[in-house]
Amino acid sequence: MDLTQGTTQEKINRSKKTMMWFAMISMAMVFAGLTSAYVVSKTRKDWATDLVFPNAFVYSILVIIASSATFYMVKKAIENDKRGLATILLLSTLALGIVFVVLQFEGFEDIMSQGYHFTGPTSNIVSTFMFIIVVTHLAHIVGGLLVLLVVIYNHFKQKYKVGQTLGLELGAMYWHFVDFLWVYLFLFLYFVR
């Protein structure tokens, strides 16, 4: 496909999707650096091996996958002119995103109740790395929630119709990316200890 072909709007849409890909690749590189530093630091003598992985993090992976599924179904609902269903799915995605954030904080509380803190005399390198990685991901989730709020607002303004779903598609790309990212981070933190 020749990227210089098409209407002006098609070219603008392609450029916006390309920019989203660049943003996602940049974010992936941040997490690649953090997880690489984690692996290198595993050789330290003060590496804690008795830290129990929080159950809240386990539940959060199920919640984030469910949120990705509901967001995926939104475009299908709009394409089938089922605006009511699209509304329910968007609000469900938002609710699941909020539940995910709550579960992350419960996971932090669990880590601290085990005696591991993120800074100070009771911290260690494992808990500090977990904190940095998870909080960095949480910042991206908060960005995703803001994007989701914009998508919901535009949905209520009826900006999305068959063939006019660019904003929805960009929001979904970002949301699915941060969801996939959490699956990767979860598996990484769970198995690389």
C-alpha positions in Angstrom: 0.0 0.0 0.0 1.4 3.4 -1.0 1.2 5.6 2.1 1.0 8.7 -0.1 -2.2 7.6 -1.7 -5.7 8.4 -0.4 -7.7 11.3 0.7 -6.3 13.9 3.0 -8.3 12.5 5.9 -7.0 9.0 5.2 -3.4 10.3 5.3 -4.1 12.2 8.6 -5.6 9.0 10.1 -2.6 6.9 9.0 -0.2 9.5 10.5 -2.0 9.6 13.8 -1.9 5.8 14.0 1.8 5.9 13.1 2.4 8.4 15.9 0.6 6.2 18.4 2.9 3.3 17.3 5.9 5.5 18.0 4.6 6.4 21.4 3.9 2.8 22.3 7.4 1.7 21.1 8.9 4.4 23.2 7.0 3.3 26.3 8.0 -0.3 25.7 11.6 0.8 25.6 11.2 2.4 29.1 10.0 -0.9 30.5 12.6 -2.9 28.6 15.2 -0.8 30.4 13.6 -1.2 33.8 13.2 -5.0 33.4 16.8 -5.3 32.1 18.1 -3.4 35.2 16.0 -5.7 37.4 17.6 -8.8 35.8 21.1 -7.4 36.2 20.4 -6.5 39.8 19.3 -10.0 40.7 23.0 -10.9 41.2 23.2 -8.6 44.2 23.8 -10.2 47.6 20.9 -8.2 49.2 18.3 -9.5 46.7 15.2 -10.7 48.7 14.0 -14.1 47.7 11.3 -14.5 50.3 9.0 -11.8 49.0 5.6 -13.3 48.4 3.9 -12.1 45.2 0.7 -10.3 46.1 -2.6 -12.0 45.2 -4.0 -8.6 44.3 -1.5 -8.5 41.3 -2.8 -11.9 40.3 -6.4 -10.7 40.3 -5.4 -7.5 38.5 -4.2 -9.5 35.5 -7.7 -11.0 35.1 -9.3 -7.6 35.5 -7.1 -5.9 32.9 -7.7 -8.7 30.3 -11.4 -8.3 30.9 -11.1 -4.6 30.3 -9.3 -5.2 27.1 -12.1 -7.5 25.9 -14.8 -5.0 26.7 -12.9 -2.2 24.9 -12.4 -4.5 21.9 -16.2 -5.1 21.7 -17.0 -1.4 21.6 -15.9 -0.9 18.0 -18.0 -3.9 16.9 -21.0 -2.5 18.8 -20.6 0.9 17.0 -20.2 -0.8 13.6 -23.4 -2.7 14.3 -25.2 0.6 15.4 -25.7 -0.7 18.9 -24.9 2.5 20.8 -26.5 1.4 24.0 -24.2 -1.7 24.1 -21.2 0.4 23.2 -22.0 2.7 26.2 -22.3 -0.3 28.6 -19.0 -1.7 27.3 -17.2 1.7 27.6 -18.4 2.2 31.1 -17.5 -1.4 32.0 -14.0 -0.8 30.6 -13.7 2.3 32.8 -14.9 0.5 35.9 -12.5 -2.4 35.3 -9.7 0.1 34.8 -10.5 1.7 38.2 -10.7 -1.8 39.8 -7.2 -2.5 38.3 -5.8 0.6 40.0 -7.4 -0.3 43.3 -5.9 -3.8 43.1 -2.4 -2.4 42.4 -2.6 -0.4 45.6 -3.8 -3.5 47.5 -0.7 -5.3 46.1 1.5 -2.5 47.4 -0.1 -2.8 50.8 0.5 -6.5 50.8 4.2 -6.0 50.0 4.5 -3.5 52.8 2.7 -5.8 55.2 5.5 -8.4 54.5 8.0 -5.8 55.8 9.2 -4.6 52.5 9.0 -0.9 51.8 10.0 1.0 48.8 12.4 3.5 50.4 14.0 3.9 53.7 15.8 1.4 56.1 13.2 -1.4 55.6 13.4 -1.3 51.8 15.4 -3.5 49.6 16.2 -3.6 45.9 13.4 -6.0 45.0 10.6 -4.0 46.6 12.1 -0.8 45.1 12.2 -2.3 41.6 8.7 -3.6 41.9 7.5 -0.2 43.1 9.2 1.6 40.3 8.0 -0.8 37.6 4.4 -1.0 38.9 4.1 2.8 39.5 5.4 3.6 36.1 2.9 1.2 34.6 0.2 2.8 36.8 1.0 6.2 35.4 0.4 4.8 32.0 -2.9 3.3 33.2 -4.0 6.7 34.5 -3.2 8.1 31.1 -5.3 5.3 29.6 -8.2 6.2 32.0 -8.0 9.8 30.8 -8.0 8.6 27.2 -11.0 6.4 28.0 -12.9 9.3 29.5 -12.3 11.3 26.3 -13.5 8.3 24.3 -16.6 8.1 26.5 -17.2 11.8 26.1 -16.9 11.6 22.3 -19.2 8.6 22.3 -21.9 10.5 24.1 -21.4 13.4 21.6 -22.0 10.7 18.9 -18.7 11.4 17.2 -18.2 7.7 16.5 -20.1 6.1 13.6 -19.4 3.4 11.0 -16.3 4.6 9.2 -15.6 7.4 11.7 -13.9 5.6 14.6 -10.4 7.0 14.6 -10.4 8.4 18.1 -11.9 5.1 19.4 -9.3 3.1 17.5 -6.4 5.2 18.9 -7.8 4.9 22.4 -8.2 1.2 22.0 -4.6 0.8 20.7 -3.3 2.6 23.8 -5.5 0.7 26.2 -4.6 -2.7 24.7 -1.0 -1.8 24.8 -1.0 -1.0 28.5 -3.0 -4.1 29.1 -0.5 -6.2 27.2 2.3 -4.4 29.0 0.8 -5.4 32.4 0.6 -9.1 31.3 4.3 -8.9 30.4 5.2 -7.2 33.6 3.2 -9.5 35.7 4.7 -12.6 34.2 8.2 -11.0 34.4 7.8 -10.1 38.1 6.2 -13.4 39.0 8.7 -15.6 37.3 12.0 -13.6 37.5 12.5 -13.5 41.3 
